[in-house]
Amino acid sequence: MRIALWAGPRSGSTALMYSFAQRSDTRVVDEPLFGHFLAHTGAKRPSRQEVMATMPTDMASALATIQSRQDDQHVFLKHMANHIEGVPFSYLDGDDVRHVILIRHPDGVLPSYRVHVDHPTMLDLGYSHQRLLFEHLGERALVMTAEHLHAQPKESLQALCAALDLAWDERMMSWRPGPRPEDGVWAKYWYQGIHQSCGWEVRPLPQQDVPENLQALRDECLQHYLALSGKAIPPL
């Protein structure tokens, strides 16, 4: 099975990838379509030059990195939802793929994300991409909220494993602090917090006031978030 995570930024997607990396039956891949996304959209990122120099930027080569290997049992593909830009969804789907959409309230995302990107857009945040994915996949998509995942991490991970027909593995709750071999070259810009952690802890996610110049974007993101959050699988 390939598990395709379609996450928004600042949602806990890297921690979720680290959880699956603890399983002996799962290989994880960190944002394999990032190089293609940057080449296709021209989006600016702190790591743009390093990504473009080290990752495939043409679609065929990028898609090759998400295929299973002969010795794989399961593969966890951590995607940002907006990385679907320019890639026909049929190339990302298949009988062996299960899709998970991880969302977070924009009042938690925008104040954190703009530390790295001054003037974020919907393309940066990916809420509309997540909505389109859900509308395309329907009941085939599992929706998780970052709020559930951080407030009830064990129960949320257990619910996800059950929905994926995976046996629960207690090792998913913790990991060694520091970088992982699977980390993308952008880790030094985004992963400082996760590298200082050693596992999940109960931590309600903060929300903050969004600046006035981002209110219209925030309201648009919120519409997508609310449409999806009602479909989220509850913690066990």
C-alpha positions as a Markdown table, in Angstrom:
| # | Residue | x | y | z |
|---|---|---|---|---|
| 1 | Met | 0.0 | 0.0 | 0.0 |
| 2 | Arg | 1.1 | 3.5 | -0.8 |
| 3 | Ile | -0.3 | 6.1 | 1.7 |
| 4 | Ala | -0.4 | 9.5 | 0.1 |
| 5 | Leu | -0.7 | 12.3 | 2.6 |
| 6 | Trp | -1.9 | 15.7 | 1.2 |
| 7 | Ala | -1.1 | 18.2 | 3.9 |
| 8 | Gly | -1.2 | 21.9 | 4.3 |
| 9 | Pro | 1.8 | 23.8 | 5.9 |
| 10 | Arg | 2.3 | 23.9 | 9.6 |
| 11 | Ser | -0.1 | 21.1 | 10.2 |
| 12 | Gly | 2.2 | 18.4 | 11.8 |
| 13 | Ser | 2.8 | 16.6 | 8.5 |
| 14 | Thr | 6.5 | 16.0 | 9.2 |
| 15 | Ala | 5.7 | 14.6 | 12.7 |
| 16 | Leu | 3.2 | 12.3 | 11.0 |
| 17 | Met | 5.9 | 11.2 | 8.5 |
| 18 | Tyr | 8.3 | 10.5 | 11.5 |
| 19 | Ser | 5.6 | 8.4 | 13.1 |
| 20 | Phe | 5.3 | 6.2 | 10.0 |
| 21 | Ala | 9.1 | 6.0 | 9.7 |
| 22 | Gln | 9.1 | 4.1 | 13.1 |
| 23 | Arg | 7.1 | 1.3 | 11.6 |
| 24 | Ser | 9.2 | -1.7 | 10.3 |
| 25 | Asp | 6.8 | -2.2 | 7.5 |
| 26 | Thr | 6.8 | 1.3 | 6.0 |
| 27 | Arg | 9.2 | 3.4 | 4.0 |
| 28 | Val | 8.7 | 7.2 | 4.1 |
| 29 | Val | 9.4 | 9.8 | 1.3 |
| 30 | Asp | 9.5 | 13.5 | 2.1 |
| 31 | Glu | 7.7 | 15.8 | -0.5 |
| 32 | Pro | 8.9 | 13.9 | -3.6 |
| 33 | Leu | 7.1 | 16.3 | -6.0 |
| 34 | Phe | 8.6 | 19.5 | -4.5 |
| 35 | Gly | 11.1 | 20.0 | -7.3 |
| 36 | His | 8.5 | 19.7 | -10.0 |
| 37 | Phe | 6.2 | 22.1 | -8.1 |
| 38 | Leu | 8.8 | 24.8 | -7.9 |
| 39 | Ala | 9.7 | 24.4 | -11.6 |
| 40 | His | 6.1 | 24.4 | -12.7 |
| 41 | Thr | 4.8 | 27.3 | -10.6 |
| 42 | Gly | 7.9 | 29.5 | -10.1 |
| 43 | Ala | 6.9 | 29.7 | -6.4 |
| 44 | Lys | 9.5 | 31.2 | -4.1 |
| 45 | Arg | 10.8 | 29.3 | -1.2 |
| 46 | Pro | 13.8 | 29.7 | 1.2 |
| 47 | Ser | 15.1 | 26.4 | -0.2 |
| 48 | Arg | 14.3 | 26.9 | -3.8 |
| 49 | Gln | 17.9 | 26.8 | -5.2 |
| 50 | Glu | 18.8 | 23.7 | -3.2 |
| 51 | Val | 15.6 | 21.8 | -4.1 |
| 52 | Met | 16.0 | 22.6 | -7.8 |
| 53 | Ala | 19.6 | 21.4 | -7.7 |
| 54 | Thr | 19.0 | 18.1 | -6.0 |
| 55 | Met | 15.4 | 17.0 | -6.9 |
| 56 | Pro | 13.8 | 16.0 | -10.2 |
| 57 | Thr | 12.0 | 18.9 | -11.8 |
| 58 | Asp | 10.4 | 17.3 | -14.8 |
| 59 | Met | 7.1 | 15.4 | -14.2 |
| 60 | Ala | 8.2 | 12.0 | -15.4 |
| 61 | Ser | 11.3 | 11.9 | -13.1 |
| 62 | Ala | 9.3 | 13.2 | -10.1 |
| 63 | Leu | 6.6 | 10.6 | -10.6 |
| 64 | Ala | 9.2 | 7.9 | -10.7 |
| 65 | Thr | 10.1 | 8.7 | -7.1 |
| 66 | Ile | 6.6 | 7.9 | -5.7 |
| 67 | Gln | 6.5 | 4.4 | -7.1 |
| 68 | Ser | 6.9 | 1.4 | -4.8 |
| 69 | Arg | 10.1 | -0.6 | -4.8 |
| 70 | Gln | 10.3 | -4.4 | -5.1 |
| 71 | Asp | 11.0 | -4.9 | -1.3 |
| 72 | Asp | 8.4 | -2.3 | -0.1 |
| 73 | Gln | 5.5 | -3.4 | 2.0 |
| 74 | His | 4.0 | 0.0 | 2.6 |
| 75 | Val | 5.2 | 3.5 | 1.5 |
| 76 | Phe | 4.2 | 6.8 | 3.2 |
| 77 | Leu | 4.4 | 9.7 | 0.8 |
| 78 | Lys | 4.3 | 13.1 | 2.5 |
| 79 | His | 3.0 | 15.6 | 0.0 |
| 80 | Met | 2.0 | 19.2 | 0.4 |
| 81 | Ala | -1.4 | 19.4 | -1.2 |
| 82 | Asn | -0.4 | 22.2 | -3.6 |
| 83 | His | 2.3 | 19.9 | -5.1 |
| 84 | Ile | -0.4 | 18.4 | -7.2 |
| 85 | Glu | -0.2 | 21.6 | -9.4 |
| 86 | Gly | 0.6 | 20.6 | -13.0 |
| 87 | Val | 0.3 | 16.8 | -12.3 |
| 88 | Pro | -2.8 | 15.0 | -13.6 |
| 89 | Phe | -4.3 | 13.3 | -10.6 |
| 90 | Ser | -4.6 | 10.0 | -12.5 |
| 91 | Tyr | -0.8 | 9.8 | -12.3 |
| 92 | Leu | -0.9 | 10.0 | -8.5 |
| 93 | Asp | -3.7 | 7.5 | -7.9 |
| 94 | Gly | -4.1 | 3.7 | -8.2 |
| 95 | Asp | -5.5 | 0.6 | -6.7 |
| 96 | Asp | -2.6 | 0.5 | -4.2 |
| 97 | Val | -3.0 | 4.1 | -3.0 |
| 98 | Arg | -4.8 | 5.4 | 0.1 |
| 99 | His | -5.3 | 9.1 | 0.4 |
| 100 | Val | -5.1 | 11.1 | 3.7 |
| 101 | Ile | -5.9 | 14.9 | 3.8 |
| 102 | Leu | -4.5 | 16.7 | 6.8 |
| 103 | Ile | -6.0 | 20.2 | 7.5 |
| 104 | Arg | -5.4 | 22.9 | 10.1 |
| 105 | His | -7.5 | 26.0 | 10.9 |
| 106 | Pro | -6.1 | 29.0 | 9.0 |
| 107 | Asp | -5.9 | 31.1 | 12.2 |
| 108 | Gly | -3.1 | 28.7 | 13.3 |
| 109 | Val | -1.5 | 28.3 | 9.9 |
| 110 | Leu | -1.2 | 31.9 | 8.6 |
| 111 | Pro | 0.6 | 33.6 | 11.6 |
| 112 | Ser | 3.2 | 30.7 | 11.6 |
| 113 | Tyr | 3.6 | 30.4 | 7.8 |
| 114 | Arg | 4.2 | 34.1 | 7.1 |
| 115 | Val | 7.4 | 33.9 | 9.2 |
| 116 | His | 8.8 | 32.0 | 6.2 |
| 117 | Val | 6.8 | 33.5 | 3.4 |
| 118 | Asp | 5.9 | 37.2 | 3.7 |
| 119 | His | 2.9 | 37.3 | 1.4 |
| 120 | Pro | 1.3 | 33.9 | 1.3 |
| 121 | Thr | -1.3 | 33.0 | -1.3 |
| 122 | Met | -3.8 | 30.2 | -1.7 |
| 123 | Leu | -1.3 | 28.5 | -3.9 |
| 124 | Asp | 1.1 | 28.5 | -0.9 |
| 125 | Leu | -1.4 | 27.2 | 1.6 |
| 126 | Gly | -3.2 | 24.5 | -0.4 |
| 127 | Tyr | -6.7 | 24.6 | 1.1 |
| 128 | Ser | -8.3 | 24.8 | -2.3 |
| 129 | His | -6.2 | 21.8 | -3.5 |
| 130 | Gln | -7.3 | 19.8 | -0.5 |
| 131 | Arg | -10.9 | 20.6 | -1.2 |
| 132 | Leu | -10.5 | 19.6 | -4.9 |
| 133 | Leu | -8.8 | 16.4 | -3.8 |
| 134 | Phe | -11.6 | 15.5 | -1.5 |
| 135 | Glu | -14.3 | 16.3 | -4.1 |
| 136 | His | -12.5 | 14.1 | -6.6 |
| 137 | Leu | -11.9 | 11.2 | -4.1 |
| 138 | Gly | -15.1 | 11.3 | -2.0 |
| 139 | Glu | -15.3 | 8.5 | 0.5 |
| 140 | Arg | -11.9 | 7.2 | -0.7 |
| 141 | Ala | -10.2 | 10.1 | 1.1 |
| 142 | Leu | -9.5 | 10.1 | 4.8 |
| 143 | Val | -9.6 | 13.6 | 6.4 |
| 144 | Met | -7.7 | 14.4 | 9.6 |
| 145 | Thr | -7.5 | 17.7 | 11.5 |
| 146 | Ala | -4.3 | 18.9 | 13.0 |
| 147 | Glu | -6.3 | 20.0 | 16.0 |
| 148 | His | -7.3 | 16.3 | 16.7 |
| 149 | Leu | -3.8 | 15.0 | 16.0 |
| 150 | His | -2.1 | 17.3 | 18.5 |
| 151 | Ala | -4.8 | 17.3 | 21.2 |
| 152 | Gln | -5.2 | 13.5 | 21.1 |
| 153 | Pro | -2.2 | 12.1 | 19.2 |
| 154 | Lys | -2.4 | 8.5 | 20.2 |
| 155 | Glu | -6.1 | 8.2 | 19.7 |
| 156 | Ser | -5.9 | 10.0 | 16.3 |
| 157 | Leu | -3.0 | 7.8 | 15.1 |
| 158 | Gln | -4.9 | 4.7 | 16.2 |
| 159 | Ala | -8.0 | 5.9 | 14.3 |
| 160 | Leu | -5.9 | 6.5 | 11.1 |
| 161 | Cys | -4.3 | 3.1 | 11.3 |
| 162 | Ala | -7.7 | 1.5 | 11.8 |
| 163 | Ala | -9.1 | 3.3 | 8.8 |
| 164 | Leu | -6.1 | 2.2 | 6.7 |
| 165 | Asp | -6.4 | -1.4 | 7.9 |
| 166 | Leu | -2.9 | -1.2 | 9.5 |
| 167 | Ala | -2.1 | -2.9 | 12.8 |
| 168 | Trp | -1.4 | -0.3 | 15.5 |
| 169 | Asp | 2.3 | 0.1 | 16.3 |
| 170 | Glu | 3.2 | 1.8 | 19.6 |
| 171 | Arg | 6.5 | 2.9 | 18.2 |
| 172 | Met | 4.7 | 5.5 | 16.1 |
| 173 | Met | 4.4 | 7.6 | 19.3 |
| 174 | Ser | 8.1 | 8.5 | 19.6 |
| 175 | Trp | 11.3 | 9.0 | 17.7 |
| 176 | Arg | 14.9 | 10.0 | 18.3 |
| 177 | Pro | 15.4 | 13.8 | 18.3 |
| 178 | Gly | 17.4 | 15.3 | 15.4 |
| 179 | Pro | 17.3 | 15.0 | 11.6 |
| 180 | Arg | 16.3 | 11.9 | 9.7 |
| 181 | Pro | 17.9 | 10.5 | 6.5 |
| 182 | Glu | 14.6 | 11.0 | 4.7 |
| 183 | Asp | 14.4 | 14.8 | 5.5 |
| 184 | Gly | 14.3 | 17.0 | 2.4 |
| 185 | Val | 17.0 | 19.6 | 1.9 |
| 186 | Trp | 14.5 | 22.2 | 3.1 |
| 187 | Ala | 14.6 | 20.8 | 6.7 |
| 188 | Lys | 17.0 | 23.4 | 7.9 |
| 189 | Tyr | 14.4 | 26.1 | 7.2 |
| 190 | Trp | 11.3 | 24.4 | 8.5 |
| 191 | Tyr | 12.1 | 21.4 | 10.8 |
| 192 | Gln | 13.9 | 23.0 | 13.8 |
| 193 | Gly | 11.0 | 22.3 | 16.1 |
| 194 | Ile | 10.4 | 18.7 | 15.1 |
| 195 | His | 14.2 | 18.0 | 15.3 |
| 196 | Gln | 14.1 | 19.0 | 19.0 |
| 197 | Ser | 11.2 | 16.7 | 19.7 |
| 198 | Cys | 11.2 | 13.0 | 20.6 |
| 199 | Gly | 7.6 | 12.2 | 20.0 |
| 200 | Trp | 4.0 | 13.2 | 20.2 |
| 201 | Glu | 2.8 | 15.1 | 23.3 |
| 202 | Val | -0.7 | 16.4 | 24.0 |
| 203 | Arg | -0.5 | 20.0 | 22.8 |
| 204 | Pro | -3.6 | 22.0 | 21.8 |
| 205 | Leu | -2.6 | 24.0 | 18.7 |
| 206 | Pro | -2.7 | 27.8 | 19.2 |
| 207 | Gln | -4.6 | 30.2 | 17.0 |
| 208 | Gln | -3.8 | 33.9 | 16.6 |
| 209 | Asp | -5.2 | 37.0 | 15.1 |
| 210 | Val | -4.5 | 37.2 | 11.4 |
| 211 | Pro | -3.3 | 40.6 | 10.0 |
| 212 | Glu | -5.8 | 42.7 | 8.2 |
| 213 | Asn | -4.0 | 42.4 | 4.9 |
| 214 | Leu | -4.5 | 38.6 | 5.0 |
| 215 | Gln | -8.2 | 38.6 | 6.2 |
| 216 | Ala | -9.6 | 37.9 | 2.7 |
| 217 | Leu | -7.3 | 35.0 | 2.2 |
| 218 | Arg | -8.0 | 33.7 | 5.7 |
| 219 | Asp | -11.8 | 33.8 | 5.1 |
| 220 | Glu | -11.4 | 31.9 | 1.8 |
| 221 | Cys | -9.2 | 29.3 | 3.5 |
| 222 | Leu | -11.7 | 29.0 | 6.4 |
| 223 | Gln | -14.5 | 28.1 | 3.9 |
| 224 | His | -12.4 | 25.2 | 2.6 |
| 225 | Tyr | -11.3 | 24.1 | 6.2 |
| 226 | Leu | -14.9 | 24.1 | 7.5 |
| 227 | Ala | -16.1 | 22.1 | 4.4 |
| 228 | Leu | -13.5 | 19.4 | 5.1 |
| 229 | Ser | -13.4 | 19.4 | 8.9 |
| 230 | Gly | -16.9 | 18.0 | 9.2 |
| 231 | Lys | -15.7 | 15.0 | 7.3 |
| 232 | Ala | -12.7 | 14.3 | 9.6 |
| 233 | Ile | -12.3 | 10.9 | 11.2 |
| 234 | Pro | -12.6 | 11.3 | 15.0 |
| 235 | Pro | -9.9 | 10.0 | 17.4 |
| 236 | Leu | -10.7 | 6.6 | 18.9 |
